[in-house]
Amino acid sequence: MIIRPASADDLADINAVHEACGRRAWDPAVLDHSDDRLVVVAVVDGKIVAAAKTHHQSTPEGGAPQGYYLGGLAVHPSHRREGIGLALTRVRVEWVWARADTVHYFTDEDNIASLQMHAAFGFEEIARLPTILGAQANREHLVLFRATRPGDRRARATDRT
Ligand SMILES: CC(C)(COP(=O)(O)OP(=O)(O)OC[C@H]1O[C@@H](n2cnc3c(N)ncnc32)[C@H](O)[C@@H]1OP(=O)(O)O)[C@@H](O)C(=O)NCCC(=O)NCCS
């Protein structure tokens, strides 16, 4: 598997993955270059099988704090449980750590695969809301999580002693 930044030429392949996952297609603007966003794809045997991005929220909105968010993660159903979601998340989290000391993500409260996969990164629940940044819960709530850069976590624990 190769993980690389996405380019504008990848849009059709990324959206084919989204279609296979039953998720909404990305608008081409998602792939416009921006210093504030990372969009990555996973390639297996020359074929895009997954994609993910980050988003920077410059102001708080309806219970969602300002800051970096992980989003748009989708792995083709025929390539699940191969560590691809973890790898795409690791690369985005590391990218955020070079820019900020916290990162957020949210998912539906019944999305067990997403909840379990993100647990490896030390995310802690900070809110349950029916909508977050324009996304609506499948059922009642989306769960909003925040993780803190590991060095900062250690420093904070030391400060408290
Ligand atoms: C959530 C999703 C991205 C996970 O991707 P993936 O590549 O299959 O995940 P990984 O192989 O990296 O899984 C890593 C770990 O997460 C957990 N996990 C992943 N899928 C799981 C599932 N269906 N049920 C329970 N735990 C799961 C496991 O602990 C897994 O480790 P293991 O395979 O050694 O047991 C994928 O299921 C997906 O694309 N779902 C549809 C879109 C979606 O919900 N995106 C997330 C929105 S926030």
The ligand as a MOL file (V3000), in Angstrom:
LIG
                    3D

  0  0  0     0  0            999 V3000
M  V30 BEGIN CTAB
M  V30 COUNTS 48 50 0 0 0
M  V30 BEGIN ATOM
M  V30 1 C -14.1760 3.0740 9.5270 0
M  V30 2 C -13.2770 2.6110 8.3930 0
M  V30 3 C -12.6100 3.8140 7.7660 0
M  V30 4 C -12.1740 1.6720 8.9760 0
M  V30 5 O -11.2270 1.4350 7.9590 0
M  V30 6 P -10.3670 0.0790 7.8780 0
M  V30 7 O -9.2720 0.3200 6.9110 0
M  V30 8 O -11.2540 -1.0730 7.6360 0
M  V30 9 O -9.7990 0.0140 9.3590 0
M  V30 10 P -8.4550 -0.7010 9.8110 0
M  V30 11 O -8.2050 -1.9490 9.0280 0
M  V30 12 O -7.3550 0.3040 9.8380 0
M  V30 13 O -8.8680 -1.1120 11.2910 0
M  V30 14 C -8.0700 -0.8200 12.4020 0
M  V30 15 C -8.7860 -1.2710 13.6590 0
M  V30 16 O -10.0240 -0.5570 13.8090 0
M  V30 17 C -11.0150 -1.4340 14.3560 0
M  V30 18 N -12.0570 -1.7240 13.3690 0
M  V30 19 C -12.0450 -1.4700 12.0480 0
M  V30 20 N -13.2020 -1.8710 11.4880 0
M  V30 21 C -13.9460 -2.3930 12.4740 0
M  V30 22 C -15.2590 -2.9530 12.5120 0
M  V30 23 N -16.0150 -3.0880 11.3970 0
M  V30 24 N -15.7230 -3.3750 13.7140 0
M  V30 25 C -14.9880 -3.2560 14.8280 0
M  V30 26 N -13.7270 -2.7290 14.8490 0
M  V30 27 C -13.2260 -2.2980 13.6900 0
M  V30 28 C -10.2810 -2.7130 14.7140 0
M  V30 29 O -9.7350 -2.5460 16.0160 0
M  V30 30 C -9.1800 -2.7140 13.6700 0
M  V30 31 O -8.0760 -3.5120 14.0340 0
M  V30 32 P -8.1000 -5.0990 13.6600 0
M  V30 33 O -8.5010 -5.2210 12.2190 0
M  V30 34 O -6.6750 -5.5020 13.9360 0
M  V30 35 O -9.1010 -5.7120 14.5950 0
M  V30 36 C -14.0560 1.7950 7.3170 0
M  V30 37 O -14.8380 0.8250 7.9680 0
M  V30 38 C -14.9650 2.6560 6.4470 0
M  V30 39 O -14.5260 3.1990 5.4270 0
M  V30 40 N -16.2400 2.7790 6.8440 0
M  V30 41 C -17.2230 3.5730 6.0700 0
M  V30 42 C -16.9410 5.0510 6.1360 0
M  V30 43 C -16.8140 5.5440 7.5640 0
M  V30 44 O -17.5790 5.1890 8.4490 0
M  V30 45 N -15.7890 6.3970 7.7770 0
M  V30 46 C -15.4640 6.9610 9.0850 0
M  V30 47 C -16.2100 8.2050 9.3070 0
M  V30 48 S -15.5660 9.0410 10.7520 0
M  V30 END ATOM
M  V30 BEGIN BOND
M  V30 1 1 1 2
M  V30 2 1 2 3
M  V30 3 1 2 4
M  V30 4 1 2 36
M  V30 5 1 4 5
M  V30 6 1 5 6
M  V30 7 2 6 7
M  V30 8 1 6 8
M  V30 9 1 6 9
M  V30 10 1 9 10
M  V30 11 2 10 11
M  V30 12 1 10 12
M  V30 13 1 10 13
M  V30 14 1 13 14
M  V30 15 1 14 15
M  V30 16 1 15 16
M  V30 17 1 15 30
M  V30 18 1 16 17
M  V30 19 1 17 18
M  V30 20 1 17 28
M  V30 21 1 18 19
M  V30 22 1 18 27
M  V30 23 2 19 20
M  V30 24 1 20 21
M  V30 25 1 21 22
M  V30 26 2 21 27
M  V30 27 1 22 23
M  V30 28 2 22 24
M  V30 29 1 24 25
M  V30 30 2 25 26
M  V30 31 1 26 27
M  V30 32 1 28 29
M  V30 33 1 28 30
M  V30 34 1 30 31
M  V30 35 1 31 32
M  V30 36 2 32 33
M  V30 37 1 32 34
M  V30 38 1 32 35
M  V30 39 1 36 37
M  V30 40 1 36 38
M  V30 41 2 38 39
M  V30 42 1 38 40
M  V30 43 1 40 41
M  V30 44 1 41 42
M  V30 45 1 42 43
M  V30 46 2 43 44
M  V30 47 1 43 45
M  V30 48 1 45 46
M  V30 49 1 46 47
M  V30 50 1 47 48
M  V30 END BOND
M  V30 END CTAB
M  END
